[in-house]
Amino acid sequence: MSDHKQYSIWIDGELLPEGEAKISVFDSGFVLGDGVWEGVRIVGGKPAFLDAHIRRLEEGAKALLLAEVPSADDLRKAVHEVIDANELVEDAHLRIMLTRGIRREPYQNPRLAAGGPTLVIIPGHHPVTEQALTNPQKLFTVHVHRGAPDVQDPKLNSHSKLNCILACIQASVAGADEALMLDPDGFVATCNSTHFFIVRDGAVWTSDGRYCLGGITRGHVISLCRDLGIECREKSFSLTDVYSADEAFTTGTLSGLRPVGEIDARKIGGGARGPVTEHLQRAYADLLVRET
């Protein structure tokens, strides 16, 4: 018997037992990856930074010309119903997925959509352990680069994540926890599922943001640096700058800030969580408490 908790899944206005939660094989998200999504962290039984996630979902839906998109109020109501139905309190998250809906035929043309969009919200648990916050990750720079906006805009949090999946595969084969991805010009961009920062001489560096998702946690960390009087530079930098950094860390919705100790077999600083990373972790934890 599996000890996996059976969740209630939201599908287009209905809460269904996990075993009964199904979508059509003609759904645009399944057939073509035609949709956008958000991951939302639950803290104290409340969704953290929900308004920012809804805004980003709406921006993606507008870019994809999705029709009949649920209103922000309807999305908030659905999110809270899923939280209540599944009794989510701590170490929990939601995956909000919005697709173009069911197609009459499994082809690209969006005019084949038979009706409105499909909205799915999947709950889950993602413990943020002290070990995850203190044990440094290992990264590996992959040959899969971030794409230019005229190919597949990295600002769009779409269901089509194949380039990130390929990057993740290469990093996994190399024995790393996450892939470090470069931009089309060979500068450091981001990781396959998180954002990337380094610390040099007390200053925090991150990419200029042109080739990464507009990360909500990333943005909060940049603001925290400025509030705390820590210099933060959004700029282009190379792997040479990374290898000689004093510290490195990643940011993401589910785990906040996590230290990085090794990249491409080079130890970063002392190979352990550094003081700036720890300071920002505490500040971000305080921010989450204030938010929720």
N, C-alpha and C positions, 0 to 999 in steps of 0.2 A: 504494500500500500504506500502511495506517495504521501508525504507530509506537506505537499504544496498547498497553500491556502487557495481555496476556490473563491475567486472574486466575482463581483457583479460588474458586468461590462455595459457601458452606455453605447447603444447603437441607435442613432436617429430618434432620440426621444424615449427610448425604452431601456430599462435596466434588466439585463438578462444574465442568468447564471453562466458562468464561464463555458461550461460544456455546450450551451445552447447559443452562444454568441457567434453568429456566422454572417458573412457578407457574400454577395454574388461573385462567381468567378468572372463576371463581366464588369466588376467594379473597376473604375479607372485607376485606383491605387494599385490594385493587384495586377491588372493587365499591363499597365504602362508606367507605374510609379508617378502618376499624374495627381499630385496633391502636395499639401504642406502639413507640417506637424510642429508641435511644441512639447518639450518635456518640462514639467512643473514639479518643484519640490514641495513636500508637505512638512510643515514644522508647527508643532503645537496644534495640530488639527486644522491648520489654515494653509492655503496655497501661497507660497512666497512669490512676491513680485508678479502677481497674476495679471495686473493691468498691462505691464510691459510685455508679457508673453502674448496676450490677446492682441495688442497692437502689432506685434511682429507677425502673428498669424494672419491678421487682416491685411497687412502689407503684402505678404506672400500671395494671399488669395486674390488680391487686386492685380498683382503682376501676372498671375495665371489666368486672369479673366474668369474666375469662378463665379457662377451665378447663384443667386438666392442664398448667400452666405448668412449663417445665423448672426444675430446682433450680438454686440458685446454683452448686453444684459442676459441674453439667452445662454451664451457661453458660460458666464459666471454662474448662472443658476444650475446648469448641467454639471459644472465642476463641483459645486457644493453638494449636489445630490449624490454624486459618485463618492465623495469623501464621507458623507454621512452613511450611505448604504454599506460601505466597506469598513466603517469605523477606523479610518486612517487618522493616526495621531502623529507619530514620529517615524523617522527612517522610512518614509513612504514617498511615492512620486506618482504622477499621472502622465500618460502619453496621450496628447490630444491630436487626433488625425482628421484632416479634412480633405476629401478627394472630390474630383469632378462628378462622382456618382456613377451609376450604372450606364454602360454603353450598350447600344443596340447591337454593335459588332465590335470585335476586339482589335480595332485599328486606331491610328493616331488622331484622326480628325476630331476635334472637340465637338463639332456639330452632331456627332453620333451619340452624345450624351442624351439619355432618354428623359431625364428629369433633373431635379436639384442635386446638391452635393450629398455625400455620405459623411456623417460626423460620428467618429468612434472615440471613446475615452477609455483607456485601459489603466487600471490602478496596479500598483506593485509596491514591493518593499525593497529598499536599497540602504542597508545599514551603513552609516558613516562612522566607522570604527576609529579608535585612537591609533590603531596600527596603520590604517590607510592615511591618516593625517601626518604620521611621523615617519613611516618607512618610505625611503626615496624610491621613485619609479626609475625604470630603465627605458630610455627612448632609442629609437633607431631611425636614421634619416633614410627615407625611401625614394625610389626613382619616380614614383607617381607624384606629379606636381599638382598644385592647385590650378584650376582653370581660370582663364580670363573671363570677364563679364560677358563678352560677346560670344562665348562658347557655352558655358553654363555658369551663370552668375553665382559666385560663392556666397553672396548675401542672401540668396534664396534658400530657405530651410525646406527643401523639397524632399519628397519621398525617394527621388532618384539619387542615391548615395553611392553609386557603384565605384566612383573614384576613391572615396574614403574607405570603402570595403576592401578594394584592392590594396590600398596603403596599409590597412590593418592586417591583411593577410601577410604581406611582406614583413611587417614588423614582428608578427607572431612567429613566423618561420625563423626569424633572426633571434628569437628568444627575448624580445622586448615587450614591454607593457603597452606601448602606444607608439604610433608612427609620427615622426616629425616630418612635416611636408614643406617644401620650398615653393616659392612663387614662380611664375614663368621666367623671371630674370635671374633665378638662382638664389634669391634672398630668402631668409627664414619667414614662413608665413604663419603656420598654425599646426596643431596636431590633427589626427584624423577625427577625433570626437571632442577634443578640448582645445582651449587656447593656451598659448605658450608665452612665458615671461622669463627673462633673465635678470640678474642683479649684478651690476658692475660698479665698484667703488661707491656703494651705497645708493646708487640710482637704479630704478627699475626700468627695464626696456621691454617693449613689446612691438610687434610689427605695426606698420602704418595702417593696417586694417583693410587695405584694398582687396586682399585675396582671402579674407576669412569672413565667417558669419558675424553679424553684429551681435556679439555675445553679450548677454545680459549680465552674467557674473563678471565677465571681462570688464564691462563698463563700470560696474560697481567697484571693482578693485582699482581701476584707474582713478575714480573719484576718491576712494579711501586714501590712496597714496597722497593725493593733493591735500585732503583734509588733515592728514597726519604730518604734513611737511616733508614727505618723501618725494624726491624728484622722480617724475615718470615721463619717459620719452616714448612717443609713438613714432617709430622710424624704421627705415630699412637697415638690416644688419645681416652679416654672413655667418656661416658656421664657424669661422675663425673666431669671431666675437663670442660665440656660444661656448666653444671649447675652453676658453680662458675666463669664463664668467665665474664669479664668486658663489652664486647660487642660481638655481633655476626652479621654476614651479609651473604647474598647469592650473587652469581654472575651468570649472564646469558647473552646470546646474545641480547635479546630483551630489557631488562631493565637495563643492567649494574649491578651496586651494589644496593642492597636493604637491609635495616636494619632488624634485627630480635629482637623482644622484649620479646618473651615468648616461652619457649620450655617445653612441658610436664607439664604445669601449674607452671613452675618455671620462675620467672622474671629474665631476663638476664641483669645484671648490674642495671641501673636505669629504665630499661624497655623502653628506648627511643633510638633514633639514637645517637651513641657515637661519640666522636671527631675523632677517627682514621677512622671510617667508612666515616664520612663526608669529611675528608681530602682526602681519596682515591676516593670518588665519584667525587670530583672536579678534581683530577688528571686524572681520567679516562675520564671525559668529555673533558678535554684539549687534551688527546690522540686521541679521536674520531675526534676532529676538525682538528688536524694535519694530521690524516689518510685520511680524506675525503675532 
